[in-house]
Structures are given as C-alpha cells and as structure tokens.
Amino acid sequence: MSGAPILTAVAPHWHDEDNLALLVRSWPRDERFELIVVDNGSSGSLGEPDAGRPNVHIVDPGRNLGFAAAINRGATDAGGRLLLILNTDARPESGALESLIRGMEQHSEAVGLAPRLLDEDGVPQAGWQLRSLPGLRTLLGYCCFLEPGAMPAPPAGSPVEQPAACALLLRRDAFDDAGGMDGEFWPAWFEDVDLARRLSDLGETIRYWPDATFRHGLGASVPRLGYGPFLLAYYRNLDRYARKHHGRGAALLLRVVLTAAALLRIALLPLRRPRRARSRKEALIGLGRLVAAASTAWRGR
C-alpha cells in the first residue's frame, strides 16, 4: 500500500521499553496505519524501534509532557484522518485496525469507537474500560477510595459515555474541534474523562466496537511511578476535573471528604494495606502527603 495513512496512532512512552517493543512488533507494515511514539522518558536507549519502518515514527520532546500533552504533540504530526489514542501497553490484534476503519464507515455519525480490551490471559476489561461520565456522587466515591461498579459489555455499536483512552479511536477533526486533550492533567489520569465530557457537551457520541480487539496490560505506569506520587497525581487531577466541570464548591467538598477518608485509611493501616502500595510504610508516607496536599488545596503541588 502507498499514500497517506488513514489511521494514526499516538502512543506516549514513559519508561516502558518492553511494552513499546511489543507494540512496534505487532504494528502492521501497512502505510494505511501510522504509529507515532512520543518519548516522555526512557530507561536508557530506546534502540531504533522505527528502523526500517516508514510508518513508525519516534518524537522526542526533550521532557515529560505528560500523557495528554504528548497526545496533542503527536497529533500535530498525524497524517491520518482517524486518530487512535494508545497506551504503550495496549496493542492491536490481527485485523483490529482494519475493523476500526470499517466501524467508522458503518457509524459515520459517531465521533469515535472504543475497541474491545482483553488482558494477556484473554479476560475482557469492559468493566474497567467502559464507564459513565462521573457525577458528583461518583467523584465522592473516588475520594473515599471506592470504585464504581463494573459495567457489563454492551452490544456492538452502543453509545459509551466515557471509554478509557488506553485505546480509543476518534475522528481527527472532532478531536481538534474539542481542543484536543487538556495538558494540565499532568502527568496522567482524568485527561480522558475530561475529553469525553467535552465531546459529550458538543453532542458527540462514541460507540463500542468489540469487533476490534486490543491486548492491554492495565496499570503499567502505577508501579513505575510509586504509590505516593500516584495518589498525588490522581487526586490533584480529580480536583481539576471537579473544578472544571462541577464548580469550586464541589471541589472543596471533595477535598474535605478526601482528607477525612485518607486519615481513616491511615488509621486502618495496621489492619489493611492498600492494594497498590508495596508496604505499609510506603502507604503511610503516600497517604500523609495526600492529606497535606488536599488540605492545602494542592498549593505547590
């Protein structure tokens, strides 16, 4: 095949060389499908994953832009009319990219498609991937360290309010019309929720397209970042989302609830260690810093 690409995937990379190598190896040698890797940070050399691959490109911005800004940076170079937002730990199975193109032809009114995600053992991730846009009650649950109930996988073509952006296809013009991703959600988390909310406010619809299947590692960045830094990034970005879409009063309420819930979690550490923390000591330090940050409205964070 020759000519301009139809679909461009943009994959921000941050110290995830093994998964990046798997992604590049699985990427088809087909000029219809372009892959742009934005290198936010590497552990040593990336080698030359794009060597001999004219449809694979590496962009080095010289610093960690964060996930959202890296997507925006890669999108500026994208040649395709379809933009695939992609994690480095998500890779398409055979025929998935062709299926996404067919899906967009079938659902020409849609702004984009959410493919089916499977973990490495073939277990579906729809309960984690496909969610409703969070209202204040759901955000309060997050601040109490509670996750919303898992949603069952809907029928093909069903509207999905807030699909995770680890593998999410959008029309490039709609992405641009929405203003791209908000780079202030740094380094990650809630940037995809914010984009889905803005697309919804514009009257756009994203549909579920399980005919296209991706394998996804789920949560590769949290262990590399560490429990404490994850808490600060996640809840600071939750606060930004709340202020942006629910107002300052709602954000204040959420900070009060978060502070109280974090203090309670500290008190319960002798009985229960948080799942993401490697030790009770790490959890204590991380939760303590979260309390200090939330109680001071994230000043200096």
C-alpha positions, -999 to 999 in steps of 0.1 A, spaced: 0 0 0 12 35 -6 -1 70 0 -11 89 31 -22 70 62 -58 66 71 -53 60 108 -26 74 130 -20 60 165 -2 83 190 14 64 219 31 84 247 60 64 261 74 67 296 100 41 308 81 12 292 106 -1 267 94 -38 268 58 -30 261 68 -5 234 89 -31 217 59 -55 217 36 -27 203 60 -19 175 65 -56 166 27 -60 165 21 -29 144 13 -39 108 37 -29 80 10 -12 62 12 25 52 -25 30 60 -16 27 96 8 52 111 23 49 146 38 79 163 56 73 197 61 104 218 90 96 242 83 113 275 112 94 291 133 63 286 153 40 308 184 40 287 182 38 249 150 30 230 172 14 204 158 20 170 122 6 171 114 26 140 143 14 120 132 2 86 96 10 94 84 41 74 50 40 91 66 42 127 80 75 140 96 85 173 91 121 186 114 132 214 101 164 230 131 165 254 110 163 286 80 146 301 50 163 286 25 140 304 1 118 286 -24 145 274 2 169 261 21 141 244 -11 130 226 -15 166 214 21 168 203 18 135 183 -15 146 168 2 177 152 23 153 131 -5 128 124 -12 121 88 -44 101 93 -80 114 94 -86 89 123 -66 93 155 -60 64 178 -50 73 213 -30 45 226 -10 33 256 23 15 250 9 -15 270 -21 -18 245 -15 -34 211 -39 -44 183 -46 -79 174 -46 -90 138 -73 -71 118 -82 -47 146 -71 -16 128 -89 -26 96 -120 -33 118 -119 2 133 -119 18 98 -149 -4 89 -166 6 121 -162 43 114 -176 37 79 -206 19 94 -211 45 121 -203 77 102 -223 98 127 -200 87 156 -171 108 168 -151 76 176 -150 40 186 -139 21 217 -125 -13 208 -127 -44 230 -99 -48 255 -85 -81 268 -58 -87 293 -29 -110 284 -49 -141 295 -78 -131 273 -100 -118 302 -123 -89 290 -117 -55 306 -150 -39 297 -160 -35 333 -129 -12 338 -128 3 303 -164 14 298 -179 38 323 -205 66 326 -193 101 329 -188 107 367 -212 129 385 -206 143 420 -217 111 437 -192 90 418 -164 116 424 -172 114 462 -169 76 459 -134 80 444 -124 103 472 -135 76 497 -112 52 477 -142 34 462 -145 24 426 -179 24 408 -195 -9 400 -183 -26 368 -205 -22 337 -212 -52 316 -200 -51 280 -228 -35 259 -239 -47 224 -217 -37 195 -225 -1 184 -238 10 217 -230 45 229 -203 47 256 -200 79 276 -165 76 290 -143 49 275 -107 47 288 -82 63 264 -57 34 266 -71 25 231 -96 50 218 -103 59 182 -115 94 173 -121 114 142 -92 138 139 -113 168 131 -136 162 161 -105 158 184 -93 192 171 -127 208 174 -128 198 210 -95 214 216 -75 182 220 -66 170 254 -61 193 284 -23 191 291 -29 205 326 -39 170 336 -3 160 343 12 135 341 -19 113 337 -54 105 349 -87 122 342 -75 137 309 -96 111 291 -126 117 313 -123 155 306 -121 149 268 -151 125 269 -171 151 289 -162 179 264 -171 157 234 -204 149 251 -211 186 257 -206 191 220 -233 165 213 -208 139 200 -212 101 205 -185 74 210 -196 38 202 -184 4 214 -168 -17 187 -158 -51 200 -150 -65 166 -117 -47 170 -97 -63 198 -66 -50 217 -45 -67 243 -39 -44 273 -16 -47 303 -37 -25 326 -19 -2 351 17 -4 339 25 31 349 15 30 386 43 6 398 69 27 380 56 59 395 51 47 430 21 47 454 26 82 468 32 101 436 3 82 420 -21 94 448 -9 130 444 -13 130 406 -46 111 406 -64 132 432 -49 165 420 -63 158 386 -96 147 401 -97 181 418 -90 198 385 -118 179 368 -142 187 396 -134 224 394 -137 225 357 -170 206 353 -187 209 387 -175 242 402 -153 253 431 -178 244 458 -179 208 446 -141 207 445 -140 220 481 -164 193 493 -144 166 475 -111 178 492 -128 177 526 -141 141 520 -107 130 506 -88 144 536 -111 126 560 -110 93 540 -72 94 538 -69 99 576 -92 70 582 -72 49 558 -40 58 578 -57 47 610 -67 14 594 -32 6 580 -24 -19 608 -54 -40 596 -52 -34 558 -25 -24 534 -38 -6 502 -35 -28 472 -13 -5 451 12 1 480 42 -22 482 44 -18 520 25 -2 549 54 23 552 50 34 516 12 37 522 17 58 553 40 82 536 19 85 505 -14 90 524 2 115 547 14 136 517 -20 133 502 -36 147 534 -12 176 534 -18 184 497 -56 181 498 -60 201 530 -40 230 514 -58 229 481 -28 214 463 -7 245 468 28 239 455 18 205 440 
